[in-house]
Amino acid sequence: MRHSEFWQVVEETFGAGYGRSLAEDLVLPGVGGRTAAAALSAGVAPKAVWDAMCDEMQLDDAARWRYRRDPKDRPGR
C-alpha cells in the first residue's frame, strides 16, 4: 500500500472530511499510540497504519481490504 492508496481508502471509507479528521485525531494503539498522520510521518508503513485504523474502528474485512480492489470497482467511483 502506498501513501496515496492509504489516503484514498480513508476517504472512500469515512468520507473526505471525517477521514482526515480521524487520521489527525484518533490515537491508534497498533502504531505506538500515535495518530495515523503522526505514524505515517514517523515512517510507519501505510498498510500497518491502515490495519491499526481498521482495528480501532472495528471495520469488517470488506473495508479492511478495500484498497486491494480495482479502483473502478470500488463503491463511489
PDB file of N, CA, C and O in Angstrom:
ATOM      1  N   MET A   1       0.853  -1.174   0.000  1.00  0.00           N
ATOM      2  CA  MET A   1       0.000   0.000   0.000  1.00  0.00           C
ATOM      3  C   MET A   1       0.899   1.238   0.000  1.00  0.00           C
ATOM      4  O   MET A   1       1.832   1.356   0.795  1.00  0.00           O
ATOM      5  N   ARG A   2       0.588   2.148  -0.913  1.00  0.00           N
ATOM      6  CA  ARG A   2       1.302   3.424  -0.973  1.00  0.00           C
ATOM      7  C   ARG A   2       0.552   4.467  -0.140  1.00  0.00           C
ATOM      8  O   ARG A   2      -0.608   4.266   0.220  1.00  0.00           O
ATOM      9  N   HIS A   3       1.217   5.568   0.158  1.00  0.00           N
ATOM     10  CA  HIS A   3       0.572   6.643   0.918  1.00  0.00           C
ATOM     11  C   HIS A   3      -0.683   7.137   0.200  1.00  0.00           C
ATOM     12  O   HIS A   3      -1.710   7.385   0.832  1.00  0.00           O
ATOM     13  N   SER A   4      -0.593   7.276  -1.104  1.00  0.00           N
ATOM     14  CA  SER A   4      -1.754   7.758  -1.860  1.00  0.00           C
ATOM     15  C   SER A   4      -2.924   6.783  -1.742  1.00  0.00           C
ATOM     16  O   SER A   4      -4.077   7.204  -1.650  1.00  0.00           O
ATOM     17  N   GLU A   5      -2.632   5.483  -1.746  1.00  0.00           N
ATOM     18  CA  GLU A   5      -3.693   4.481  -1.577  1.00  0.00           C
ATOM     19  C   GLU A   5      -4.292   4.566  -0.174  1.00  0.00           C
ATOM     20  O   GLU A   5      -5.502   4.417  -0.006  1.00  0.00           O
ATOM     21  N   PHE A   6      -3.449   4.806   0.832  1.00  0.00           N
ATOM     22  CA  PHE A   6      -3.949   4.962   2.195  1.00  0.00           C
ATOM     23  C   PHE A   6      -4.966   6.099   2.256  1.00  0.00           C
ATOM     24  O   PHE A   6      -6.079   5.920   2.751  1.00  0.00           O
ATOM     25  N   TRP A   7      -4.579   7.261   1.753  1.00  0.00           N
ATOM     26  CA  TRP A   7      -5.487   8.417   1.834  1.00  0.00           C
ATOM     27  C   TRP A   7      -6.744   8.206   1.007  1.00  0.00           C
ATOM     28  O   TRP A   7      -7.825   8.643   1.400  1.00  0.00           O
ATOM     29  N   GLN A   8      -6.613   7.545  -0.125  1.00  0.00           N
ATOM     30  CA  GLN A   8      -7.779   7.269  -0.962  1.00  0.00           C
ATOM     31  C   GLN A   8      -8.762   6.360  -0.233  1.00  0.00           C
ATOM     32  O   GLN A   8      -9.964   6.626  -0.232  1.00  0.00           O
ATOM     33  N   VAL A   9      -8.268   5.299   0.383  1.00  0.00           N
ATOM     34  CA  VAL A   9      -9.167   4.368   1.062  1.00  0.00           C
ATOM     35  C   VAL A   9      -9.745   4.985   2.333  1.00  0.00           C
ATOM     36  O   VAL A   9     -10.874   4.665   2.707  1.00  0.00           O
ATOM     37  N   VAL A  10      -9.004   5.855   3.001  1.00  0.00           N
ATOM     38  CA  VAL A  10      -9.554   6.571   4.169  1.00  0.00           C
ATOM     39  C   VAL A  10     -10.749   7.408   3.723  1.00  0.00           C
ATOM     40  O   VAL A  10     -11.799   7.390   4.364  1.00  0.00           O
ATOM     41  N   GLU A  11     -10.586   8.138   2.627  1.00  0.00           N
ATOM     42  CA  GLU A  11     -11.682   8.976   2.131  1.00  0.00           C
ATOM     43  C   GLU A  11     -12.850   8.145   1.627  1.00  0.00           C
ATOM     44  O   GLU A  11     -14.002   8.521   1.843  1.00  0.00           O
ATOM     45  N   GLU A  12     -12.588   7.031   0.963  1.00  0.00           N
ATOM     46  CA  GLU A  12     -13.667   6.165   0.482  1.00  0.00           C
ATOM     47  C   GLU A  12     -14.438   5.542   1.641  1.00  0.00           C
ATOM     48  O   GLU A  12     -15.653   5.369   1.559  1.00  0.00           O
ATOM     49  N   THR A  13     -13.744   5.211   2.704  1.00  0.00           N
ATOM     50  CA  THR A  13     -14.353   4.521   3.829  1.00  0.00           C
ATOM     51  C   THR A  13     -15.102   5.478   4.748  1.00  0.00           C
ATOM     52  O   THR A  13     -16.220   5.183   5.171  1.00  0.00           O
ATOM     53  N   PHE A  14     -14.499   6.619   5.060  1.00  0.00           N
ATOM     54  CA  PHE A  14     -15.055   7.519   6.066  1.00  0.00           C
ATOM     55  C   PHE A  14     -15.573   8.846   5.519  1.00  0.00           C
ATOM     56  O   PHE A  14     -16.224   9.602   6.241  1.00  0.00           O
ATOM     57  N   GLY A  15     -15.292   9.132   4.258  1.00  0.00           N
ATOM     58  CA  GLY A  15     -15.616  10.448   3.708  1.00  0.00           C
ATOM     59  C   GLY A  15     -14.408  11.356   3.852  1.00  0.00           C
ATOM     60  O   GLY A  15     -13.566  11.145   4.725  1.00  0.00           O
ATOM     61  N   ALA A  16     -14.322  12.360   3.000  1.00  0.00           N
ATOM     62  CA  ALA A  16     -13.132  13.215   2.963  1.00  0.00           C
ATOM     63  C   ALA A  16     -12.890  13.938   4.287  1.00  0.00           C
ATOM     64  O   ALA A  16     -11.798  13.845   4.847  1.00  0.00           O
ATOM     65  N   GLY A  17     -13.869  14.639   4.781  1.00  0.00           N
ATOM     66  CA  GLY A  17     -13.682  15.424   5.998  1.00  0.00           C
ATOM     67  C   GLY A  17     -13.484  14.575   7.237  1.00  0.00           C
ATOM     68  O   GLY A  17     -12.540  14.790   7.998  1.00  0.00           O
ATOM     69  N   TYR A  18     -14.369  13.613   7.444  1.00  0.00           N
ATOM     70  CA  TYR A  18     -14.284  12.768   8.636  1.00  0.00           C
ATOM     71  C   TYR A  18     -13.035  11.897   8.594  1.00  0.00           C
ATOM     72  O   TYR A  18     -12.392  11.692   9.623  1.00  0.00           O
ATOM     73  N   GLY A  19     -12.690  11.388   7.433  1.00  0.00           N
ATOM     74  CA  GLY A  19     -11.495  10.556   7.309  1.00  0.00           C
ATOM     75  C   GLY A  19     -10.233  11.314   7.669  1.00  0.00           C
ATOM     76  O   GLY A  19      -9.379  10.794   8.387  1.00  0.00           O
ATOM     77  N   ARG A  20     -10.107  12.532   7.182  1.00  0.00           N
ATOM     78  CA  ARG A  20      -8.927  13.352   7.514  1.00  0.00           C
ATOM     79  C   ARG A  20      -8.910  13.682   9.000  1.00  0.00           C
ATOM     80  O   ARG A  20      -7.849  13.696   9.624  1.00  0.00           O
ATOM     81  N   SER A  21     -10.083  13.947   9.566  1.00  0.00           N
ATOM     82  CA  SER A  21     -10.173  14.227  10.998  1.00  0.00           C
ATOM     83  C   SER A  21      -9.735  13.015  11.817  1.00  0.00           C
ATOM     84  O   SER A  21      -8.974  13.155  12.774  1.00  0.00           O
ATOM     85  N   LEU A  22     -10.212  11.830  11.446  1.00  0.00           N
ATOM     86  CA  LEU A  22      -9.790  10.614  12.142  1.00  0.00           C
ATOM     87  C   LEU A  22      -8.281  10.437  12.058  1.00  0.00           C
ATOM     88  O   LEU A  22      -7.632  10.113  13.052  1.00  0.00           O
ATOM     89  N   ALA A  23      -7.734  10.646  10.890  1.00  0.00           N
ATOM     90  CA  ALA A  23      -6.298  10.461  10.701  1.00  0.00           C
ATOM     91  C   ALA A  23      -5.483  11.422  11.564  1.00  0.00           C
ATOM     92  O   ALA A  23      -4.379  11.089  11.993  1.00  0.00           O
ATOM     93  N   GLU A  24      -6.016  12.589  11.814  1.00  0.00           N
ATOM     94  CA  GLU A  24      -5.310  13.594  12.615  1.00  0.00           C
ATOM     95  C   GLU A  24      -5.559  13.445  14.110  1.00  0.00           C
ATOM     96  O   GLU A  24      -4.711  13.841  14.910  1.00  0.00           O
ATOM     97  N   ASP A  25      -6.703  12.882  14.510  1.00  0.00           N
ATOM     98  CA  ASP A  25      -7.113  12.916  15.917  1.00  0.00           C
ATOM     99  C   ASP A  25      -7.208  11.568  16.619  1.00  0.00           C
ATOM    100  O   ASP A  25      -7.010  11.502  17.832  1.00  0.00           O
ATOM    101  N   LEU A  26      -7.503  10.496  15.898  1.00  0.00           N
ATOM    102  CA  LEU A  26      -7.723   9.195  16.523  1.00  0.00           C
ATOM    103  C   LEU A  26      -6.387   8.540  16.885  1.00  0.00           C
ATOM    104  O   LEU A  26      -5.551   8.292  16.015  1.00  0.00           O
ATOM    105  N   VAL A  27      -6.200   8.268  18.164  1.00  0.00           N
ATOM    106  CA  VAL A  27      -4.975   7.612  18.625  1.00  0.00           C
ATOM    107  C   VAL A  27      -5.109   6.110  18.373  1.00  0.00           C
ATOM    108  O   VAL A  27      -6.107   5.489  18.739  1.00  0.00           O
ATOM    109  N   LEU A  28      -4.100   5.556  17.751  1.00  0.00           N
ATOM    110  CA  LEU A  28      -4.109   4.153  17.342  1.00  0.00           C
ATOM    111  C   LEU A  28      -3.080   3.360  18.147  1.00  0.00           C
ATOM    112  O   LEU A  28      -1.879   3.513  17.926  1.00  0.00           O
ATOM    113  N   PRO A  29      -3.531   2.518  19.073  1.00  0.00           N
ATOM    114  CA  PRO A  29      -2.593   1.712  19.851  1.00  0.00           C
ATOM    115  C   PRO A  29      -1.703   0.823  18.969  1.00  0.00           C
ATOM    116  O   PRO A  29      -0.559   0.547  19.330  1.00  0.00           O
ATOM    117  N   GLY A  30      -2.207   0.384  17.847  1.00  0.00           N
ATOM    118  CA  GLY A  30      -1.470  -0.520  16.973  1.00  0.00           C
ATOM    119  C   GLY A  30      -0.241   0.083  16.308  1.00  0.00           C
ATOM    120  O   GLY A  30       0.571  -0.640  15.731  1.00  0.00           O
ATOM    121  N   VAL A  31      -0.098   1.393  16.385  1.00  0.00           N
ATOM    122  CA  VAL A  31       1.083   2.049  15.812  1.00  0.00           C
ATOM    123  C   VAL A  31       1.767   2.920  16.873  1.00  0.00           C
ATOM    124  O   VAL A  31       2.221   4.033  16.607  1.00  0.00           O
ATOM    125  N   GLY A  32       1.817   2.370  18.065  1.00  0.00           N
ATOM    126  CA  GLY A  32       2.553   3.044  19.131  1.00  0.00           C
ATOM    127  C   GLY A  32       1.819   4.187  19.802  1.00  0.00           C
ATOM    128  O   GLY A  32       2.456   5.082  20.358  1.00  0.00           O
ATOM    129  N   GLY A  33       0.505   4.180  19.764  1.00  0.00           N
ATOM    130  CA  GLY A  33      -0.261   5.233  20.409  1.00  0.00           C
ATOM    131  C   GLY A  33      -0.180   6.571  19.694  1.00  0.00           C
ATOM    132  O   GLY A  33      -0.334   7.628  20.305  1.00  0.00           O
ATOM    133  N   ARG A  34       0.062   6.511  18.404  1.00  0.00           N
ATOM    134  CA  ARG A  34       0.114   7.731  17.580  1.00  0.00           C
ATOM    135  C   ARG A  34      -1.138   7.827  16.733  1.00  0.00           C
ATOM    136  O   ARG A  34      -1.876   6.853  16.585  1.00  0.00           O
ATOM    137  N   THR A  35      -1.369   8.984  16.188  1.00  0.00           N
ATOM    138  CA  THR A  35      -2.432   9.132  15.201  1.00  0.00           C
ATOM    139  C   THR A  35      -1.929   8.563  13.882  1.00  0.00           C
ATOM    140  O   THR A  35      -0.732   8.332  13.712  1.00  0.00           O
ATOM    141  N   ALA A  36      -2.839   8.341  12.960  1.00  0.00           N
ATOM    142  CA  ALA A  36      -2.441   7.836  11.642  1.00  0.00           C
ATOM    143  C   ALA A  36      -1.483   8.808  10.967  1.00  0.00           C
ATOM    144  O   ALA A  36      -0.467   8.397  10.406  1.00  0.00           O
ATOM    145  N   ALA A  37      -1.803  10.084  11.022  1.00  0.00           N
ATOM    146  CA  ALA A  37      -0.947  11.085  10.375  1.00  0.00           C
ATOM    147  C   ALA A  37       0.444  11.099  11.001  1.00  0.00           C
ATOM    148  O   ALA A  37       1.445  11.170  10.288  1.00  0.00           O
ATOM    149  N   ALA A  38       0.509  11.031  12.329  1.00  0.00           N
ATOM    150  CA  ALA A  38       1.810  11.032  13.010  1.00  0.00           C
ATOM    151  C   ALA A  38       2.591   9.759  12.697  1.00  0.00           C
ATOM    152  O   ALA A  38       3.806   9.807  12.503  1.00  0.00           O
ATOM    153  N   ALA A  39       1.906   8.631  12.646  1.00  0.00           N
ATOM    154  CA  ALA A  39       2.572   7.369  12.337  1.00  0.00           C
ATOM    155  C   ALA A  39       3.152   7.395  10.925  1.00  0.00           C
ATOM    156  O   ALA A  39       4.287   6.969  10.709  1.00  0.00           O
ATOM    157  N   LEU A  40       2.382   7.888   9.977  1.00  0.00           N
ATOM    158  CA  LEU A  40       2.883   7.982   8.602  1.00  0.00           C
ATOM    159  C   LEU A  40       4.093   8.911   8.539  1.00  0.00           C
ATOM    160  O   LEU A  40       5.080   8.605   7.871  1.00  0.00           O
ATOM    161  N   SER A  41       4.015  10.038   9.231  1.00  0.00           N
ATOM    162  CA  SER A  41       5.134  10.985   9.254  1.00  0.00           C
ATOM    163  C   SER A  41       6.380  10.380   9.888  1.00  0.00           C
ATOM    164  O   SER A  41       7.503  10.737   9.532  1.00  0.00           O
ATOM    165  N   ALA A  42       6.174   9.457  10.833  1.00  0.00           N
ATOM    166  CA  ALA A  42       7.296   8.803  11.514  1.00  0.00           C
ATOM    167  C   ALA A  42       7.862   7.634  10.713  1.00  0.00           C
ATOM    168  O   ALA A  42       8.823   6.995  11.141  1.00  0.00           O
ATOM    169  N   GLY A  43       7.272   7.355   9.560  1.00  0.00           N
ATOM    170  CA  GLY A  43       7.801   6.305   8.697  1.00  0.00           C
ATOM    171  C   GLY A  43       7.137   4.947   8.839  1.00  0.00           C
ATOM    172  O   GLY A  43       7.613   3.965   8.269  1.00  0.00           O
ATOM    173  N   VAL A  44       6.036   4.875   9.594  1.00  0.00           N
ATOM    174  CA  VAL A  44       5.315   3.608   9.698  1.00  0.00           C
ATOM    175  C   VAL A  44       4.673   3.316   8.340  1.00  0.00           C
ATOM    176  O   VAL A  44       4.140   4.219   7.695  1.00  0.00           O
ATOM    177  N   ALA A  45       4.723   2.078   7.919  1.00  0.00           N
ATOM    178  CA  ALA A  45       4.171   1.681   6.622  1.00  0.00           C
ATOM    179  C   ALA A  45       2.671   1.972   6.561  1.00  0.00           C
ATOM    180  O   ALA A  45       1.949   1.691   7.518  1.00  0.00           O
ATOM    181  N   PRO A  46       2.197   2.532   5.446  1.00  0.00           N
ATOM    182  CA  PRO A  46       0.769   2.838   5.317  1.00  0.00           C
ATOM    183  C   PRO A  46      -0.135   1.630   5.574  1.00  0.00           C
ATOM    184  O   PRO A  46      -1.218   1.793   6.135  1.00  0.00           O
ATOM    185  N   LYS A  47       0.279   0.432   5.182  1.00  0.00           N
ATOM    186  CA  LYS A  47      -0.529  -0.770   5.419  1.00  0.00           C
ATOM    187  C   LYS A  47      -0.693  -1.023   6.911  1.00  0.00           C
ATOM    188  O   LYS A  47      -1.781  -1.390   7.355  1.00  0.00           O
ATOM    189  N   ALA A  48       0.369  -0.834   7.698  1.00  0.00           N
ATOM    190  CA  ALA A  48       0.289  -1.020   9.149  1.00  0.00           C
ATOM    191  C   ALA A  48      -0.624   0.027   9.772  1.00  0.00           C
ATOM    192  O   ALA A  48      -1.371  -0.272  10.704  1.00  0.00           O
ATOM    193  N   VAL A  49      -0.568   1.242   9.265  1.00  0.00           N
ATOM    194  CA  VAL A  49      -1.426   2.312   9.777  1.00  0.00           C
ATOM    195  C   VAL A  49      -2.884   2.015   9.428  1.00  0.00           C
ATOM    196  O   VAL A  49      -3.769   2.183  10.266  1.00  0.00           O
ATOM    197  N   TRP A  50      -3.132   1.578   8.206  1.00  0.00           N
ATOM    198  CA  TRP A  50      -4.497   1.236   7.795  1.00  0.00           C
ATOM    199  C   TRP A  50      -5.032   0.079   8.642  1.00  0.00           C
ATOM    200  O   TRP A  50      -6.179   0.122   9.087  1.00  0.00           O
ATOM    201  N   ASP A  51      -4.230  -0.938   8.865  1.00  0.00           N
ATOM    202  CA  ASP A  51      -4.657  -2.059   9.699  1.00  0.00           C
ATOM    203  C   ASP A  51      -4.999  -1.592  11.115  1.00  0.00           C
ATOM    204  O   ASP A  51      -5.997  -2.028  11.688  1.00  0.00           O
ATOM    205  N   ALA A  52      -4.180  -0.715  11.673  1.00  0.00           N
ATOM    206  CA  ALA A  52      -4.441  -0.191  13.018  1.00  0.00           C
ATOM    207  C   ALA A  52      -5.733   0.625  13.041  1.00  0.00           C
ATOM    208  O   ALA A  52      -6.501   0.554  14.001  1.00  0.00           O
ATOM    209  N   MET A  53      -5.968   1.392  11.991  1.00  0.00           N
ATOM    210  CA  MET A  53      -7.193   2.188  11.908  1.00  0.00           C
ATOM    211  C   MET A  53      -8.407   1.262  11.787  1.00  0.00           C
ATOM    212  O   MET A  53      -9.433   1.499  12.425  1.00  0.00           O
ATOM    213  N   CYS A  54      -8.295   0.222  10.982  1.00  0.00           N
ATOM    214  CA  CYS A  54      -9.387  -0.749  10.844  1.00  0.00           C
ATOM    215  C   CYS A  54      -9.681  -1.430  12.179  1.00  0.00           C
ATOM    216  O   CYS A  54     -10.842  -1.611  12.547  1.00  0.00           O
ATOM    217  N   ASP A  55      -8.626  -1.804  12.901  1.00  0.00           N
ATOM    218  CA  ASP A  55      -8.805  -2.441  14.204  1.00  0.00           C
ATOM    219  C   ASP A  55      -9.521  -1.497  15.173  1.00  0.00           C
ATOM    220  O   ASP A  55     -10.490  -1.884  15.826  1.00  0.00           O
ATOM    221  N   GLU A  56      -9.045  -0.285  15.258  1.00  0.00           N
ATOM    222  CA  GLU A  56      -9.606   0.678  16.217  1.00  0.00           C
ATOM    223  C   GLU A  56     -11.050   1.031  15.889  1.00  0.00           C
ATOM    224  O   GLU A  56     -11.862   1.223  16.793  1.00  0.00           O
ATOM    225  N   MET A  57     -11.372   1.117  14.610  1.00  0.00           N
ATOM    226  CA  MET A  57     -12.733   1.484  14.193  1.00  0.00           C
ATOM    227  C   MET A  57     -13.626   0.248  14.028  1.00  0.00           C
ATOM    228  O   MET A  57     -14.801   0.368  13.683  1.00  0.00           O
ATOM    229  N   GLN A  58     -13.063  -0.930  14.275  1.00  0.00           N
ATOM    230  CA  GLN A  58     -13.783  -2.198  14.190  1.00  0.00           C
ATOM    231  C   GLN A  58     -14.450  -2.399  12.819  1.00  0.00           C
ATOM    232  O   GLN A  58     -15.625  -2.751  12.717  1.00  0.00           O
ATOM    233  N   LEU A  59     -13.651  -2.159  11.775  1.00  0.00           N
ATOM    234  CA  LEU A  59     -14.150  -2.326  10.413  1.00  0.00           C
ATOM    235  C   LEU A  59     -14.107  -3.793  10.012  1.00  0.00           C
ATOM    236  O   LEU A  59     -13.265  -4.558  10.483  1.00  0.00           O
ATOM    237  N   ASP A  60     -15.018  -4.164   9.146  1.00  0.00           N
ATOM    238  CA  ASP A  60     -15.068  -5.547   8.682  1.00  0.00           C
ATOM    239  C   ASP A  60     -13.998  -5.795   7.613  1.00  0.00           C
ATOM    240  O   ASP A  60     -13.317  -4.871   7.169  1.00  0.00           O
ATOM    241  N   ASP A  61     -13.870  -7.050   7.215  1.00  0.00           N
ATOM    242  CA  ASP A  61     -12.845  -7.412   6.235  1.00  0.00           C
ATOM    243  C   ASP A  61     -13.067  -6.737   4.885  1.00  0.00           C
ATOM    244  O   ASP A  61     -12.100  -6.436   4.185  1.00  0.00           O
ATOM    245  N   ALA A  62     -14.301  -6.497   4.512  1.00  0.00           N
ATOM    246  CA  ALA A  62     -14.574  -5.826   3.233  1.00  0.00           C
ATOM    247  C   ALA A  62     -13.940  -4.435   3.219  1.00  0.00           C
ATOM    248  O   ALA A  62     -13.356  -4.030   2.214  1.00  0.00           O
ATOM    249  N   ALA A  63     -14.051  -3.712   4.319  1.00  0.00           N
ATOM    250  CA  ALA A  63     -13.438  -2.382   4.407  1.00  0.00           C
ATOM    251  C   ALA A  63     -11.915  -2.502   4.510  1.00  0.00           C
ATOM    252  O   ALA A  63     -11.181  -1.743   3.877  1.00  0.00           O
ATOM    253  N   ARG A  64     -11.457  -3.447   5.301  1.00  0.00           N
ATOM    254  CA  ARG A  64     -10.012  -3.613   5.510  1.00  0.00           C
ATOM    255  C   ARG A  64      -9.267  -3.859   4.198  1.00  0.00           C
ATOM    256  O   ARG A  64      -8.160  -3.354   4.010  1.00  0.00           O
ATOM    257  N   TRP A  65      -9.860  -4.621   3.306  1.00  0.00           N
ATOM    258  CA  TRP A  65      -9.186  -4.974   2.061  1.00  0.00           C
ATOM    259  C   TRP A  65      -9.641  -4.147   0.873  1.00  0.00           C
ATOM    260  O   TRP A  65      -9.313  -4.483  -0.264  1.00  0.00           O
ATOM    261  N   ARG A  66     -10.388  -3.077   1.104  1.00  0.00           N
ATOM    262  CA  ARG A  66     -10.910  -2.219   0.031  1.00  0.00           C
ATOM    263  C   ARG A  66      -9.803  -1.728  -0.892  1.00  0.00           C
ATOM    264  O   ARG A  66     -10.009  -1.650  -2.103  1.00  0.00           O
ATOM    265  N   TYR A  67      -8.662  -1.405  -0.364  1.00  0.00           N
ATOM    266  CA  TYR A  67      -7.587  -0.854  -1.193  1.00  0.00           C
ATOM    267  C   TYR A  67      -7.053  -1.869  -2.197  1.00  0.00           C
ATOM    268  O   TYR A  67      -6.398  -1.483  -3.166  1.00  0.00           O
ATOM    269  N   ARG A  68      -7.317  -3.149  -1.988  1.00  0.00           N
ATOM    270  CA  ARG A  68      -6.823  -4.184  -2.897  1.00  0.00           C
ATOM    271  C   ARG A  68      -7.689  -4.338  -4.139  1.00  0.00           C
ATOM    272  O   ARG A  68      -7.269  -4.949  -5.122  1.00  0.00           O
ATOM    273  N   ARG A  69      -8.908  -3.781  -4.096  1.00  0.00           N
ATOM    274  CA  ARG A  69      -9.795  -3.880  -5.261  1.00  0.00           C
ATOM    275  C   ARG A  69      -9.419  -2.839  -6.297  1.00  0.00           C
ATOM    276  O   ARG A  69      -8.866  -1.787  -5.977  1.00  0.00           O
ATOM    277  N   ASP A  70      -9.722  -3.147  -7.518  1.00  0.00           N
ATOM    278  CA  ASP A  70      -9.505  -2.201  -8.607  1.00  0.00           C
ATOM    279  C   ASP A  70     -10.310  -0.937  -8.314  1.00  0.00           C
ATOM    280  O   ASP A  70     -11.501  -1.029  -8.017  1.00  0.00           O
ATOM    281  N   PRO A  71      -9.690   0.236  -8.390  1.00  0.00           N
ATOM    282  CA  PRO A  71     -10.409   1.474  -8.070  1.00  0.00           C
ATOM    283  C   PRO A  71     -11.719   1.659  -8.829  1.00  0.00           C
ATOM    284  O   PRO A  71     -12.666   2.225  -8.283  1.00  0.00           O
ATOM    285  N   LYS A  72     -11.794   1.200 -10.059  1.00  0.00           N
ATOM    286  CA  LYS A  72     -13.035   1.378 -10.821  1.00  0.00           C
ATOM    287  C   LYS A  72     -14.172   0.492 -10.301  1.00  0.00           C
ATOM    288  O   LYS A  72     -15.339   0.729 -10.615  1.00  0.00           O
ATOM    289  N   ASP A  73     -13.825  -0.536  -9.500  1.00  0.00           N
ATOM    290  CA  ASP A  73     -14.831  -1.427  -8.934  1.00  0.00           C
ATOM    291  C   ASP A  73     -15.242  -1.040  -7.523  1.00  0.00           C
ATOM    292  O   ASP A  73     -16.114  -1.679  -6.934  1.00  0.00           O
ATOM    293  N   ARG A  74     -14.619   0.009  -6.971  1.00  0.00           N
ATOM    294  CA  ARG A  74     -14.941   0.413  -5.603  1.00  0.00           C
ATOM    295  C   ARG A  74     -16.221   1.235  -5.584  1.00  0.00           C
ATOM    296  O   ARG A  74     -16.530   1.938  -6.547  1.00  0.00           O
ATOM    297  N   PRO A  75     -16.960   1.146  -4.489  1.00  0.00           N
ATOM    298  CA  PRO A  75     -18.154   1.980  -4.357  1.00  0.00           C
ATOM    299  C   PRO A  75     -17.800   3.454  -4.435  1.00  0.00           C
ATOM    300  O   PRO A  75     -16.740   3.875  -3.972  1.00  0.00           O
ATOM    301  N   GLY A  76     -18.676   4.217  -5.013  1.00  0.00           N
ATOM    302  CA  GLY A  76     -18.468   5.659  -5.096  1.00  0.00           C
ATOM    303  C   GLY A  76     -17.540   6.101  -6.206  1.00  0.00           C
ATOM    304  O   GLY A  76     -17.200   7.280  -6.297  1.00  0.00           O
ATOM    305  N   ARG A  77     -17.130   5.183  -7.041  1.00  0.00           N
ATOM    306  CA  ARG A  77     -16.213   5.546  -8.139  1.00  0.00           C
ATOM    307  C   ARG A  77     -16.932   5.411  -9.454  1.00  0.00           C
ATOM    308  O   ARG A  77     -16.346   5.667 -10.506  1.00  0.00           O
TER     309      ARG A  77
END
